[in-house]
């Protein structure tokens, strides 16, 4: 069954994820090239001006930010739509193979976020790099939300036997409140 959520989520993932991955890899390679060029500039005592390579790399970073923002907007809309769909219907949206592919793409985005966060960034790109990391994190977050909603709709919740008392819950709430107050004042 091809629903708006299924077709949109799969096409967004197929279109944007490879583009985001390749752009981020290109940016990180560009960082090392710029860092090498900066070393040469410092040794030769030439004043630093933005080179054509710096401008091209900045444009690539801005392009990555736009792709990540498109991923965020697309998946935010899908999550809103999915939240209005009954769980039974949401469970039938993706096949197991599609869910495995979806999980793999989400894992790629998470790994990219980690690698991109640990990149050695030349000073002139630090502001853009932070914006790119933020955009990537926001986009990945919405992808993860749709992924989690889909997985939760597939399985039945596991119920564990147990008993709770009103006094125990009250003690837990008081402890949590006190601990939050400690953390806020730290």
C-alpha positions in Angstrom: 0.0 0.0 0.0 1.5 3.3 -1.1 0.4 6.0 1.4 1.5 9.6 1.5 3.7 8.8 4.5 5.3 5.8 2.9 6.0 7.3 -0.5 7.2 10.7 1.0 9.4 9.2 3.6 11.1 6.8 1.3 11.6 9.3 -1.5 12.9 12.0 0.9 15.3 9.4 2.3 16.4 8.2 -1.1 16.8 11.8 -2.5 18.3 13.7 0.5 20.3 11.2 2.5 22.9 10.5 -0.3 23.1 14.2 -1.1 23.7 15.1 2.5 26.3 12.3 3.0 28.3 13.3 -0.1 28.1 17.0 0.7 29.3 16.4 4.2 32.2 14.2 3.1 33.1 16.9 0.5 33.1 19.6 3.1 35.3 17.6 5.5 37.8 17.0 2.6 37.6 20.7 1.8 38.4 21.5 5.4 41.7 19.6 5.2 42.5 21.4 1.9 41.8 24.8 3.4 43.9 23.9 6.5 46.8 23.0 4.2 46.4 26.2 2.2 46.3 28.2 5.5 49.6 26.7 6.6 51.1 27.7 3.3 49.7 31.3 3.6 51.1 31.6 7.1 54.5 30.4 6.1 54.7 32.8 3.2 53.4 35.7 5.3 50.6 36.5 2.7 47.6 38.2 4.1 44.6 36.0 4.3 41.8 36.7 1.8 39.0 34.4 0.9 40.2 32.3 -2.0 38.0 30.8 -4.6 38.3 27.5 -2.8 37.1 29.1 0.4 34.1 30.6 -1.3 33.3 27.3 -3.0 33.5 25.4 0.3 31.3 28.0 2.0 28.7 27.6 -0.8 28.9 23.8 -0.3 28.3 24.2 3.4 25.3 26.5 2.7 24.0 23.9 0.3 24.3 21.2 2.9 22.4 23.4 5.4 19.6 23.8 2.8 19.4 20.1 2.2 19.2 19.4 5.9 16.5 22.0 6.4 14.5 20.4 3.5 14.9 17.0 5.3 13.7 18.6 8.6 10.7 20.3 7.0 9.7 17.1 5.0 10.0 14.8 8.0 8.3 17.2 10.4 5.3 17.3 8.0 5.4 13.5 7.8 5.5 13.2 11.6 2.5 15.5 11.9 0.6 13.4 9.4 1.6 10.1 11.0 0.5 11.4 14.4 -3.1 11.7 13.1 -3.1 8.2 11.7 -4.3 5.2 13.8 -1.5 2.9 15.0 -2.9 0.0 13.0 -2.8 1.9 9.8 0.7 3.3 10.6 2.0 -0.2 11.2 1.0 -1.2 7.6 2.7 1.7 5.9 6.2 0.2 5.5 7.2 -3.3 4.8 9.9 -5.0 6.9 12.5 -4.5 4.1 11.6 -0.8 3.8 11.9 -0.4 7.6 15.3 -2.0 7.5 16.4 0.4 4.8 14.9 3.3 6.7 16.8 2.2 9.8 20.1 1.9 7.9 19.7 5.4 6.4 18.9 6.8 9.9 22.0 5.1 11.2 24.1 6.7 8.4 22.7 10.1 9.4 23.6 9.5 13.0 27.1 8.4 12.1 27.6 11.4 9.9 26.5 13.7 12.7 29.2 12.1 14.9 31.9 12.3 12.3 30.9 15.8 11.2 31.0 17.0 14.9 34.5 15.8 15.3 35.9 17.4 12.1 38.8 19.8 12.4 37.3 23.0 11.2 39.3 26.0 9.9 38.5 29.2 11.8 36.9 30.9 8.9 34.3 28.2 8.6 33.5 27.6 12.3 30.2 29.6 12.3 28.9 27.9 9.1 30.0 24.5 10.5 28.0 25.1 13.7 24.9 26.0 11.5 25.4 22.9 9.4 25.7 20.7 12.5 22.6 22.2 13.9 20.6 21.7 10.7 21.8 18.1 10.4 20.8 17.4 14.0 17.3 18.9 13.5 16.8 16.9 10.3 18.0 13.7 11.8 15.8 14.3 14.8 12.6 14.4 12.7 13.7 11.3 10.7 14.3 9.5 14.0 10.8 10.5 15.3 9.1 9.0 12.2 11.2 5.9 12.5 10.4 5.5 16.2 6.7 6.1 15.6 6.7 3.4 12.9 8.5 0.9 15.0 6.2 1.6 18.0 3.2 1.0 15.8 4.4 -2.4 14.6 5.1 -4.1 17.9 2.8 -4.7 20.8 3.9 -3.1 24.1 5.5 -5.4 26.6 3.7 -5.3 29.9 5.7 -6.2 33.0 3.9 -7.3 36.1 4.3 -5.0 39.0 2.6 -2.9 41.6 2.9 0.7 42.4 1.7 2.6 45.4 0.6 6.2 45.6 3.1 6.8 48.4 5.9 5.4 46.2 5.0 7.5 43.2 4.7 10.6 45.5 8.2 9.8 46.9 9.6 9.4 43.4 8.1 12.7 42.3 9.5 14.5 45.3 12.9 13.1 44.8 12.9 14.0 41.1 11.7 17.5 41.9 14.5 18.0 44.5 17.1 16.6 42.1 16.0 18.9 39.3 16.2 21.9 41.7 19.7 20.8 42.6 20.8 20.6 39.0 19.2 24.0 38.2 21.0 25.7 41.0 24.4 24.1 40.2 
